[in-house]
Amino acid sequence: MSAPPLRVALLGCGTVGAAVARLLAERSELLADRAGRPLHLSGIVVRNLSGPRDLPAEQAGLLTDEPGALVDGADVVIELMGGIEPARELLLRAMRGGADVVTANKQLIARHGDELHAVAREHGVGLDYEAAVVAAVPVLRVVRESLAGDEITSISGIVNGSTNYVLDLVARTGVTFEEAVAKAGALGYLEADPTEDLEGIDAAAKIVILARTAWGVGVGFDDVHRTGISGLTDADFEQARGTGQVIKLIASAWRSGQARHPRVELAVRPVLLAQDHPFAQIREGGNAVVIEATSAGRVRIHGAGAGGEETASAVLGDLVALARRRPAQA
Ligand SMILES: NC(=O)c1ccc[n+]([C@@H]2O[C@H](COP(=O)([O-])OP(=O)(O)OC[C@H]3O[C@@H](n4cnc5c(N)ncnc54)[C@H](OP(=O)(O)O)[C@@H]3O)[C@@H](O)[C@H]2O)c1
């Protein structure tokens, strides 16, 4: 292999970042074969240098709390910090310096995707974020590439594993909603502040990104008719049980008007579904997406929508794809 190594800067070493770092070490030869050149991890940015880390020994010396120089010297920057700033500024800086970028940050892409894409286009660099929408489930690539020759008419699904865990637990074991939320929190399914999950904000970000990718429309958060699950009562679950149905939090986007001039509606809301509906079968933290397209018909994809290693799979997929697109001498 004669191409020079690709210098990869990793921003964040938490649940997902640590898994990416470990897999870069464990699969270095396989990934080099697939990418056509070695992938060299040049540094890992964290907030707290003295915190405990689940990293291979040879990577411990790569930790830094100064992202600037690392970003400036990278060919690819992987952002796994979360939040809007400094993630946004660092990705803009990376792209302006000629680096490709990969992120799993759905809030950043949903809120600042237009700006980031404009800078990526201006500087001729790649911006990929498969992991931002249902982690290991490769739905963005299907929408953007596999169905690029088709007319997508709707996308719907269970895109938030935490709320599905809560709803599934209530439906199958009969515990109260409060008990299910407490258990989901104790198992790490919910953030310390569970608002983003329970109020449907996380799901709204994902359906916004999917709609933009499918139809190229400039929709945002405010366009999503959003109802979370925090307002559900034990009576709602009783009623569902009594009628042989289950409650699921469904995110959906559908197109009206012509394919070239689409009007798009977006919603996130709890929906009553018959027990044998495909979404009703999704257990625990699982995710599932159904895409309807004029020629392809109904396409179903399901799998793990969260988890360190699962999300790292999508991040590494983007990294290898970007490495393949880069000129070998760069
Ligand atoms: N976890 C999942 O299952 C999952 C699934 C899909 C997408 N995602 C997305 O992936 C991203 C990362 O998630 P995560 O669960 O890995 O988060 P996490 O466990 O909280 O890790 C965040 C990492 O970023 C570092 N960091 C945060 N702010 C920083 C700052 N201002 N400067 C320097 N370092 C900073 C933290 O440093 P310290 O360690 O020093 O605090 C930590 O290492 C998020 O955008 C999330 O939405 C996560």
PDBQT file of the ligand as one rigid body, heavy atoms in Angstrom, charges set to zero:
ROOT
HETATM    1  N1  LIG A 401     -24.345   7.225  22.574  1.00  0.00    +0.000 N 
HETATM    2  C1  LIG A 401     -25.064   6.796  21.539  1.00  0.00    +0.000 C 
HETATM    3  O1  LIG A 401     -25.593   5.680  21.538  1.00  0.00    +0.000 OA
HETATM    4  C2  LIG A 401     -25.192   7.677  20.325  1.00  0.00    +0.000 A 
HETATM    5  C3  LIG A 401     -25.934   7.197  19.207  1.00  0.00    +0.000 A 
HETATM    6  C4  LIG A 401     -26.032   8.000  18.056  1.00  0.00    +0.000 A 
HETATM    7  C5  LIG A 401     -25.441   9.256  18.049  1.00  0.00    +0.000 A 
HETATM    8  N2  LIG A 401     -24.774   9.696  19.174  1.00  0.00    +0.000 N 
HETATM    9  C6  LIG A 401     -24.158  11.032  19.122  1.00  0.00    +0.000 C 
HETATM   10  O2  LIG A 401     -22.747  10.875  19.234  1.00  0.00    +0.000 OA
HETATM   11  C7  LIG A 401     -22.204  12.026  19.901  1.00  0.00    +0.000 C 
HETATM   12  C8  LIG A 401     -21.388  11.548  21.112  1.00  0.00    +0.000 C 
HETATM   13  O3  LIG A 401     -22.233  10.845  21.994  1.00  0.00    +0.000 OA
HETATM   14  P1  LIG A 401     -21.640  10.055  23.273  1.00  0.00    +0.000 P 
HETATM   15  O4  LIG A 401     -22.778   9.276  23.811  1.00  0.00    +0.000 OA
HETATM   16  O5  LIG A 401     -20.377   9.370  22.908  1.00  0.00    +0.000 OA
HETATM   17  O6  LIG A 401     -21.309  11.295  24.243  1.00  0.00    +0.000 OA
HETATM   18  P2  LIG A 401     -20.462  11.266  25.603  1.00  0.00    +0.000 P 
HETATM   19  O7  LIG A 401     -20.329   9.881  26.126  1.00  0.00    +0.000 OA
HETATM   20  O8  LIG A 401     -21.062  12.311  26.478  1.00  0.00    +0.000 OA
HETATM   21  O9  LIG A 401     -18.991  11.745  25.153  1.00  0.00    +0.000 OA
HETATM   22  C9  LIG A 401     -18.717  13.059  24.756  1.00  0.00    +0.000 C 
HETATM   23  C10 LIG A 401     -17.204  13.206  24.642  1.00  0.00    +0.000 C 
HETATM   24  O10 LIG A 401     -16.910  14.489  24.115  1.00  0.00    +0.000 OA
HETATM   25  C11 LIG A 401     -16.018  15.194  24.999  1.00  0.00    +0.000 C 
HETATM   26  N3  LIG A 401     -16.422  16.610  24.989  1.00  0.00    +0.000 N 
HETATM   27  C12 LIG A 401     -17.656  17.102  25.183  1.00  0.00    +0.000 A 
HETATM   28  N4  LIG A 401     -17.632  18.444  25.118  1.00  0.00    +0.000 NA
HETATM   29  C13 LIG A 401     -16.345  18.794  24.908  1.00  0.00    +0.000 A 
HETATM   30  C14 LIG A 401     -15.668  20.035  24.773  1.00  0.00    +0.000 A 
HETATM   31  N5  LIG A 401     -16.311  21.203  24.852  1.00  0.00    +0.000 N 
HETATM   32  N6  LIG A 401     -14.326  20.014  24.541  1.00  0.00    +0.000 NA
HETATM   33  C15 LIG A 401     -13.660  18.841  24.473  1.00  0.00    +0.000 A 
HETATM   34  N7  LIG A 401     -14.239  17.627  24.603  1.00  0.00    +0.000 NA
HETATM   35  C16 LIG A 401     -15.566  17.611  24.820  1.00  0.00    +0.000 A 
HETATM   36  C17 LIG A 401     -16.204  14.563  26.354  1.00  0.00    +0.000 C 
HETATM   37  O11 LIG A 401     -14.999  14.764  27.095  1.00  0.00    +0.000 OA
HETATM   38  P3  LIG A 401     -14.854  14.190  28.595  1.00  0.00    +0.000 P 
HETATM   39  O12 LIG A 401     -14.828  12.696  28.445  1.00  0.00    +0.000 OA
HETATM   40  O13 LIG A 401     -13.562  14.723  29.093  1.00  0.00    +0.000 OA
HETATM   41  O14 LIG A 401     -16.063  14.683  29.328  1.00  0.00    +0.000 OA
HETATM   42  C18 LIG A 401     -16.466  13.106  25.978  1.00  0.00    +0.000 C 
HETATM   43  O15 LIG A 401     -15.237  12.428  25.810  1.00  0.00    +0.000 OA
HETATM   44  C19 LIG A 401     -23.407  12.907  20.258  1.00  0.00    +0.000 C 
HETATM   45  O16 LIG A 401     -23.573  13.880  19.252  1.00  0.00    +0.000 OA
HETATM   46  C20 LIG A 401     -24.573  11.942  20.257  1.00  0.00    +0.000 C 
HETATM   47  O17 LIG A 401     -25.811  12.559  19.969  1.00  0.00    +0.000 OA
HETATM   48  C21 LIG A 401     -24.631   8.934  20.288  1.00  0.00    +0.000 A 
ENDROOT
TORSDOF 0
